[in-house]
Amino acid sequence: MRPRGPRTPPSGRLPFALHVSILIALLAASSAPTPLYPHYQGRWQLSALDITVVFSAYALALLIALLTTGTLSDHLGRRPVLLGALAVQIASMALFATAGGLTALIVARVLQGIATGAATSAAGAALLDLEDPARPGRPALANSIAPVTGMAVGVLAATLMVRFAPVPTLTVYAALIAVFAAQAIALVPTPETARRRPGALRSMRPHLALPPAAARTLLFNGAGIVAVWALGGLYSSLGPGLTRSISPGGPEYADGLVFFTLTAVAAPTVYLTRGMRADVCALLGSSAVLPAAALTLGALHLADPMPLFAGAALAGFGFGAVSQGALRAVVDSVPAREKSGTLASYYVLSYLAMSLPAIGAGALAAGIGLRAAALAYAGCMAVLASVAVATLTVRLRSRRRTPPPDAHPRPATSNCISVASASDISIPATHNR
């Protein structure tokens, strides 16, 4: 097959906004079931383990999609992959709306994970294709902020529908079907942004396309990434159950607000930390996990929802800062031709961290109870965050003591780390789902 270039130059505000909206809608759909979990538990007598299996089915299916379709849009083009993924997403929303039990929920989540994995990698890469030289860094920022914004929008909209809509288990998904259908229609006339090239089938063999430079970056940031995404998995899957356990007399529609608190703080954090050094940003975010875990433990001990929500807010700051710093560092470490596969690899680590510990927590809750499982979970996240803080601190100090090749050595005057001193040395930029 002869490579074919894009029909028009990859520029324009409308295509950029459309792809951002697709990312937001995809992640909104992923978090929309969270406020509905208590409803499903009451209707079908589901356990905490059942809920974590439903939650994790999405994440594991998304990982499979990333491993097989993460670079597919580099070969077929962004638009065909996105159109196919949106069609599968609409089918999953229809299955959610008509679900009659646990099996239907799991199948719907699997379809949703496949669609989201394929679409987020392609949409994220399309945003990078649309980068405007006059506004450098905008695609990387959009790739960081759109997912957490989408999760916040999804859980808030679903919570409001639980409170006000007559049949929320139908209304939530009907609204999402309308959104995805409108996006698919708008995408059809949009110019293709990627050059088509052969090897599409070969690219779908499960693999991780992670260049050495990106692998080193993920190694240094790995503990922090795992800590914040695993904490996000706890609040997303078991957050409503924890809220109900701590405050059994509260309104049902409030059960999803703990995860909304996390995402609502994470989104502005990504934006406000965009000018900060990537490694400093990741260090600050990892540091926030420690008090977040402590507040969660305190909420369980005191049976008070306020520390739980405060912990979720701090976890949101950590999530936003670590995601911003780590993702930006990965984007800046690989060339443009490797961006789609590298993005897929980054999200493989992220969603593994979000799903596998959540499954473990659900299984543990079935054996020792939800509160005891949450205590163990939060403690493990605190230990992991401590490792991240130590690793990133050593790395920052090492970089601060090493002068740039074109600069004269300067005597070290302090062991303190600051944004100003850290900004003297930058990560090599060779160019990110």
Secondary structure, DSSP 8 states (H G I E B T S, - for coil): ---B--SS-S--HHHHHHHHHHHHHHHHHHHTTGGGHHHHHHHHT--HHHHHHHHHHHHHHHHHHHHHHTTTHHHH-HHHHHHHHHHHHHHHHHHHHT--SHHHHHHHHHHHHHHHHHHHHHHHHHHHHT--TTSTTHHHHHHHHHHHHHHHHHHHHHHHHHHH-SSHHHHHHHHHHHHHHHHHHHHTTS---S-B-S-HHHHTSS-----HHHHHHHHHHHHHHHHHHHHHHHHHHTHHHHHHHH-TTS-GGGGGHHHHHHHHHHHHHHHHTTTS-HHHHHHHHHHHHHHHHHHHHHHHHHT-HHHHHHHHHHHHHHHHHHHHHHHHHHHTTS-GGGHHHHHHHHHHHHHHHHHHHHHHHHHHHHHH-HHHHHHHHHHHHHHHHHHHHHHHHHHHHHHHHS--TTS-----------HHHHTTS--------
